């Protein structure tokens, strides 16, 4: 057994076990911690496959932002998870349908690779073997697919603004800054002349 194959079995076994513990843990904090462990081992598998960019994305984005955000939200908010789990059975048919669709898609992808393995080797864009994957991906994204890349960024920006607008709640009795009112105020509204008697001061 070679060293890469040994690490492949180690990473894959830990990733599968931690993924099962994500859905089996009763404590949500433990589930998030197992999710972080799953991402780290998946990043190791990507490194073994030669896709270092995807491995870094998993560590920086998913572990460094998404999973840690879930962890802090779960730990800081006093969420009653018992009440949330009461209505889970009514969504079970939808979950089964979505899971079946994803399983069929995975089987179609795997079946097409088995039936026609030459399709995966026919790259649309020729790959230069002299440069690493990250640089090749950056050159491809910012040249051929630059408009699609910018469009995806715009969609994510709009989604983020929409989520902030939908979840924003104004409290009554709190003073807020009114930019329109401040810009349109006159001199009489902004200043007040006070005649102070000599020797008294303020």
C-alpha positions as CSV (number, residue, x, y, z in Angstrom):
1,X,0.0,0.0,0.0
2,X,1.4,3.4,-1.0
3,X,1.4,6.4,1.2
4,X,-1.2,8.4,-0.7
5,X,-3.6,5.4,-0.7
6,X,-3.1,5.1,3.1
7,X,-3.9,8.8,3.6
8,X,-6.9,8.4,1.3
9,X,-8.4,5.6,3.4
10,X,-7.7,7.6,6.6
11,X,-9.3,10.8,5.4
12,X,-12.3,9.1,3.8
13,X,-13.0,7.0,6.8
14,X,-12.9,9.9,9.2
15,X,-15.0,12.1,6.8
16,X,-17.7,9.4,6.5
17,X,-17.8,8.8,10.2
18,X,-17.9,12.5,11.1
19,X,-20.6,13.1,8.4
20,X,-22.7,10.4,10.1
21,X,-22.2,12.0,13.5
22,X,-23.4,15.3,12.1
23,X,-26.9,13.9,11.7
24,X,-26.7,11.5,14.6
25,X,-25.6,14.0,17.3
26,X,-28.4,15.3,19.6
27,X,-26.4,18.4,20.6
28,X,-26.3,21.0,17.7
29,X,-22.9,22.2,18.9
30,X,-21.4,18.8,18.5
31,X,-23.0,18.5,15.1
32,X,-21.3,21.7,13.9
33,X,-17.9,20.5,15.3
34,X,-18.3,17.2,13.4
35,X,-19.2,19.2,10.3
36,X,-15.9,21.1,10.6
37,X,-14.1,17.8,11.0
38,X,-15.8,16.5,7.8
39,X,-14.7,19.6,5.9
40,X,-11.1,19.3,7.0
41,X,-10.9,15.7,5.9
42,X,-12.6,16.5,2.6
43,X,-10.0,19.2,2.1
44,X,-7.3,16.5,2.7
45,X,-9.0,14.3,0.0
46,X,-8.9,17.2,-2.4
47,X,-5.2,17.8,-1.7
48,X,-4.6,14.1,-2.5
49,X,-6.5,14.5,-5.8
50,X,-4.3,17.5,-6.8
51,X,-7.1,20.1,-6.4
52,X,-5.5,22.4,-3.9
53,X,-7.8,25.3,-4.8
54,X,-10.9,23.4,-3.7
55,X,-9.1,22.3,-0.5
56,X,-8.3,25.9,0.4
57,X,-11.8,27.0,-0.4
58,X,-13.2,24.3,1.9
59,X,-10.9,25.4,4.8
60,X,-11.2,29.2,4.3
61,X,-14.8,29.6,3.3
62,X,-16.7,26.7,4.8
63,X,-14.7,26.0,7.9
64,X,-13.5,29.6,8.5
65,X,-16.8,31.3,7.8
66,X,-19.9,29.1,7.4
67,X,-19.3,26.4,10.0
68,X,-17.8,28.8,12.6
69,X,-20.8,31.1,12.0
70,X,-23.2,28.2,12.6
71,X,-21.2,27.3,15.8
72,X,-21.4,30.8,17.2
73,X,-25.1,31.2,16.3
74,X,-25.9,27.8,17.9
75,X,-23.9,28.7,21.1
76,X,-25.0,32.3,21.5
77,X,-28.7,32.0,20.7
78,X,-31.0,30.3,23.1
79,X,-32.9,28.2,20.6
80,X,-35.4,25.7,21.7
81,X,-34.5,22.8,19.5
82,X,-37.1,20.5,21.0
83,X,-39.9,22.8,19.6
84,X,-38.2,23.0,16.3
85,X,-38.1,19.2,15.9
86,X,-41.8,18.8,16.6
87,X,-42.9,19.5,13.0
88,X,-40.2,17.6,11.3
89,X,-42.3,14.6,10.3
90,X,-44.6,16.7,8.0
91,X,-41.6,17.7,5.9
92,X,-40.3,14.1,5.6
93,X,-42.0,13.4,2.2
94,X,-40.4,16.5,0.7
95,X,-37.0,15.4,2.1
96,X,-37.4,11.9,0.7
97,X,-38.2,13.4,-2.8
98,X,-35.2,15.7,-2.7
99,X,-32.9,12.9,-1.5
100,X,-34.2,10.6,-4.3
101,X,-33.6,13.3,-6.9
102,X,-30.0,13.8,-5.7
103,X,-29.4,10.1,-5.6
104,X,-30.6,9.7,-9.2
105,X,-28.3,12.6,-10.3
106,X,-25.3,11.0,-8.6
107,X,-26.1,7.7,-10.2
108,X,-26.5,9.3,-13.6
109,X,-23.1,11.1,-13.2
110,X,-21.4,7.9,-12.1
111,X,-23.1,5.8,-14.8
112,X,-22.1,8.2,-17.6
113,X,-18.5,8.1,-16.4
114,X,-18.6,4.3,-16.5
115,X,-20.3,4.1,-19.9
116,X,-18.3,6.9,-21.5
117,X,-15.0,7.5,-19.6
118,X,-13.5,9.4,-22.6
119,X,-15.9,12.3,-22.0
120,X,-14.1,13.5,-18.8
121,X,-10.8,13.6,-20.6
122,X,-12.1,15.9,-23.4
123,X,-11.6,19.3,-21.8
124,X,-13.4,22.3,-23.3
125,X,-10.4,24.5,-22.6
126,X,-6.9,23.1,-23.1
127,X,-5.0,22.8,-19.8
128,X,-1.4,24.0,-19.6
129,X,0.6,21.4,-17.6
130,X,3.2,24.0,-16.8
131,X,1.1,26.0,-14.3
132,X,-0.6,25.0,-11.1
133,X,-4.4,24.5,-10.7
134,X,-5.1,27.8,-8.9
135,X,-3.4,30.0,-11.5
136,X,-5.1,28.1,-14.3
137,X,-8.5,28.4,-12.7
138,X,-7.9,32.1,-12.1
139,X,-6.9,32.8,-15.7
140,X,-10.0,30.9,-16.9
141,X,-12.4,32.7,-14.5
142,X,-11.1,36.2,-15.2
143,X,-10.9,35.8,-19.0
144,X,-13.4,33.5,-20.6
145,X,-16.0,33.4,-17.8
146,X,-15.5,36.8,-16.3
147,X,-19.1,38.0,-17.0
148,X,-20.5,34.8,-15.4
149,X,-18.2,35.2,-12.5
150,X,-19.2,38.8,-11.9
151,X,-22.9,37.9,-12.4
152,X,-22.6,35.2,-9.7
153,X,-21.0,37.8,-7.4
154,X,-23.9,40.2,-8.1
155,X,-26.5,37.5,-7.3
156,X,-24.8,36.7,-4.0
157,X,-24.6,40.5,-3.1
158,X,-28.4,40.9,-3.8
159,X,-29.1,37.8,-1.8
160,X,-27.1,39.1,1.1
161,X,-28.9,42.5,1.0
162,X,-32.3,40.8,0.8
163,X,-31.5,38.6,3.8
164,X,-30.5,41.7,5.8
165,X,-33.6,43.6,4.7
166,X,-35.9,40.7,5.6
167,X,-34.5,40.1,9.0
168,X,-34.0,43.7,10.0
169,X,-36.4,44.8,12.8
170,X,-36.7,48.4,13.9
171,X,-37.3,49.0,17.6
172,X,-39.7,51.7,18.7
173,X,-38.4,54.6,20.8
174,X,-34.8,54.4,19.4
175,X,-33.3,57.6,17.9
176,X,-32.1,57.1,14.3
177,X,-30.3,59.2,11.8
178,X,-32.4,60.7,9.0
179,X,-30.1,61.6,6.2
180,X,-32.9,63.2,4.1
181,X,-34.0,65.4,6.9
182,X,-30.4,66.5,7.8
183,X,-29.6,67.4,4.2
184,X,-32.7,69.5,3.7
185,X,-32.7,71.5,6.9
186,X,-32.4,75.3,6.7
187,X,-30.2,77.7,8.6
188,X,-33.0,78.5,11.0
189,X,-33.5,74.9,11.9
190,X,-29.8,74.2,12.3
191,X,-28.5,77.2,14.2
192,X,-29.8,79.2,17.2
193,X,-28.5,82.7,18.1
194,X,-28.2,83.3,21.8
195,X,-27.5,86.8,23.2
196,X,-25.4,86.3,26.3
197,X,-25.0,89.1,28.7
198,X,-21.6,90.5,29.3
199,X,-19.8,88.8,32.2
200,X,-22.2,85.9,32.6
201,X,-20.9,83.4,29.9
202,X,-22.6,80.1,29.3
